[in-house]
Amino acid sequence: MNEQPRVRDDARNRLDRGSLFIAIAIPLLSAYAPSTSVDVQGLADVVGSWKGGEVLEFVRPDSQIVFFSVRPDSSLSLSMIYEVGPRARAWTYDIDVHYTDGQISWAYHTGHLNATRDTMWVSKDYGGDRSEWMWVRDKSADPLMDRLRTLEEAPYEYSVPESLANGWGCDNPESVGIDRTGIARFLGEVSQGTFGDLHSLLLVRHNTLVVEDYFAKQGEWHGELIDSVFRDRSHHLASVTKSITSALVGIAINRGSIQSVQDPIIRYLPAHAALLSDEKEALTIEHLLTMSSGLRRPRDDGQLVWQGGDVVGYVLDQPLVSEPGQRFVYSNGSAAVVGAVLENATGRTVESFAEEFLFRPLGITDHLWTSYPDGTVETDGGLALRPRDLAKIGQAFLQQGRWRDSQVIPADWVAESTKQRQTYRSAGVGQMGYGYFWMQMRLPYNDTTITSFCHFGDGGQLLMVIPELDMVVVLSGGAYGATNNRYYYRVVSEYVLPAVDPGF
């Protein structure tokens, strides 16, 4: 896809640029900064956990906890940043902090605590880029932060996924014909940092969850504590969100809210009718679902969408550069417009429609769907689900839309939406197909190839369904914007598939 899926996520990444900058630049600075002593009596004002983030004009769930600790020489250090939002990243540091009588500073950050010492206001100024940050004292996080900060490296050890009351049966890999040796070798490499900031791997075969492992801090953190913390957290899906949006379109058609994917989108977007005149009147829902609208996609599309006041209007105002249906051009804007079509067609918000007709029937109770500054739901990449719940969606598609005894997604939609309709090339993967917000990927297996349908997203997110092996693969990660975040093809082709017995 020539890196196009990351454009919108690159725009979102500016929202947590403070964390990203710290992760890259500050460790270099701290090696040269002098140790700064502080008044021991004032340490209690600062030491511990502070929860908050950048002060923005609109609400985002991307909050973080910064943790301050005291060194043996009684100097103060910023020792960890832990994202409690859906991106789930963590870093440890040893950054010098200066604090005197309510005034605080560290690399490029200067601010103060309020009179009651429970709120911290800080300005960050780096290269002329100034931003404002606020954190509030959160002592309830101190025990967890202390445990995370003092985790010791240990070799990876496989354990059977824990059986919980969430619809999954669990067992060991051998019970479904998967050799755990190869999987354990891969996960051991994850724990050594080989695959960067990979956060989870889940394998489901024959409707049984047999591998479920979680990692943080470039794979260094893993084991029982990390499993218990991250298993129950919703994780940002990035562009995997599009496949869930596709499922909602199928449900809306089945319920009669939308007649067909051949419907012109102007029928559902009356407020934007003026932008859909002449040749654009022929634009259909299918053109958007297959990324073949023909609308121009500016190089800085993601940034401009975030800065604009009308996401749908911005996308539809672009000129046609090719006949609709003829050319594949990956566009987050197409999926955002589909979200607006869904809301106008159903008379419901995307969140409430998904809650009633998709999430609740699947037993999914923890979900988060963010919006653009203008209120447009991010149906292109803003959904967060727990990895086990994302696997449920994959399992439902594997079973022609059924979950347990319920037909959640129409069977005909499963077949139609996962069918290849466009062809394109993706960096690191080669030629792929594209259906209705689902990709088709050919994978090497037993001296031949097999077909999967999937969607991947920035940061290393993946939902993959492999019908020939009755299998679902879920990956999550935190390598946002990185050139090496597309490890999913290697993970599946080199580690997962060779471990699967085709005759089992």
Residue, then its C-alpha position, 0 to 999 in steps of 0.5 A: m500500500n506504499e505506506q498510505p495507511r499510516v497517513r491518518d495515524d501519522a496525523r494522530n501521532r502529533l497528539d502524543r508527540g510529547s511521549l514520542f519525543i521523550a522516547i527518542a530524544i530525552p534518553l540521549l539528553s539525560a546522558y549529558a545532563p548534570s544530576t540535580s539535587v532537590d530539597v529532601q523535604g519537598l520530594a513528597d510533593v512530586v514523587g509518585s504517579w501523575k495522570g494526564g497529558e497534553v491540553l487540547e481543544f478536544v477530548r482524547p483518550d490518550s492519557q498517560i501516567v508519568f512517574f517520578s522517583v528518588r535516586p539513592d543520592s536523593s536527586l529526583s528522576l522522571s523514571m517512567i511514562y506509561e500510556v493508560g490510553p488505548r495505545a498502551r505503550a511504556w518507557t522507562y528513563d532516568i531523566d534529571v528533574h529540578y524541583t524547588d518550592g512548587q517550581i518544576s523542570w526537566a528537559y524542555h519542560t518547565g512548570h509548576l504545581n498548584a498550591t495543594r500540590d495535586t495538579m502539575w501544569v507544564s509547558k514544553d518548548y522544543g524547537g519552537d513547538r510549544s505545547e501545554w500539559m497537565w497532570v494530576r496526582d494519582k496515588s492509586a497508580d503508585p503500586l502498579m507503576d512501582r511493580l512495572r518499573t522494577l520488573e526484571e527480565a526473564p526468559y519467555e515461558y508459555s502458559v495456557p490462556e486463562s479460561l475466563a467467562n468471556g466466551w472463549g474455550c482455552d487449551n494448549p496448542e497441541s490440542v488443535g495441531i499447533d507445535r508450541t515449540g515454534i511459537a515459543r521461539f518466536l515469542g522468546e524473540v519478542s521478549q528479546g526485542t527482535f520485533g520491537d514494540l509488539h504488544s500481543l499475539l493471539l492464536v485461535r484454531h478450531n474455535t479454541l484460544v491456544v496462544e495469548d501473550y502480552f508484552a510491553k516496553q519493546g518486549e522486555w516486559h512480559g509474564e503474569l503481571i503484564d498478561s493480567v494488566f493488558r489482557d483486560r485493556s482495550h487496544h487501539l486498532a488503527s486501520v483494522t477498524k475499517s473491517i468492523t466498519s464494513a461489518l456494520v454496513g452489512i448489518a445495516i443492509n440486512r436491517g433495511s437501513i441501507q438498500s444496497v452497496q450500489d446506493p449513491i452516497i448522496r442519498y445519505l448525505p443531504a448536507h453535502a449534496a452540493l459537493l456531490s454534483d455532476e460526476k460525483e453523483a455516481l459515487t456509491i457506497e461500494h466505491l468507498l468500501t473498495m477504496s476506488s472512489g476516484l477522489r483525489r487523496p492529497r499527500d498531506d491528507g491526514q494532517l489536513v483532515w485533522q485541522g479542518g472543521d468538516v471531515v466529510g466535506y473535506v473528503l468529498d470536496q476533492p476533485l475526481v482524478s479517475e472514474p469511480g470504481q477503476r483505480f485503487v487508492y487507499s484513503n482513510g477519508s473513504a472510511a470516514v465518509v462511510g461512517a457518516v453514511l451509516e449514521n444518517a442511514t440508521g438514525r443512530t450514532v456509529e457507537s450505539f449501532a455497533e453496541e446493539f447489533l455487533f458488540r453486545p451479541l458478541g459479548i463485547t463490553d469494553h470498547l472505545w470509538t474516538s472522533y475527529p475534532d469536528g465530531t465525526v467518528e473515526t470509522d477509519g481507525g479510531l476503534a479500540l477493543r480488547p485483543r480477545d474481543l477482536a478475535k471474536i470478530g475474526q471468529a464470527f467471520l470465520q463462521q459465516g457471521r455466527w458467534r455461538d448460536s447467533q447470526v451476528i453478521p449476515a452470511d452473505w455479507v461475510a462472503e461479499s465483503t471478504k471477496q477480492r475486488q481490487t488489486y494493489r501492492s503493499a510494501g513488505v507483502g507484495q501483491m494483495g487484494y482488497g474487498y469491502f474494507w478487507m484485504q486478501m493476502r496469499l501466504p506460503y504454506n506446505d510448498t503451496t499458498i493459502t488465502s487469508f482475509c485480513h486487515f492491518g493497521d499502523g503500529g503493528q495491528l492485525l486481524m487475520v482469518i485463515p479459513e483453510l486452517d480454521m484459524v484466527v490470528v490477532l496482533s497488536g503493537g505500539a510501533y506507530g509511524a515506524t517503517n518496521n511495523r509491518y512484521y505481521y507477514r513475517v510473523v504469520s508466514e515464518y513462525v505461525l504457519p510452519a507450526v500448524d498441522p494441516g491434517f489436524 
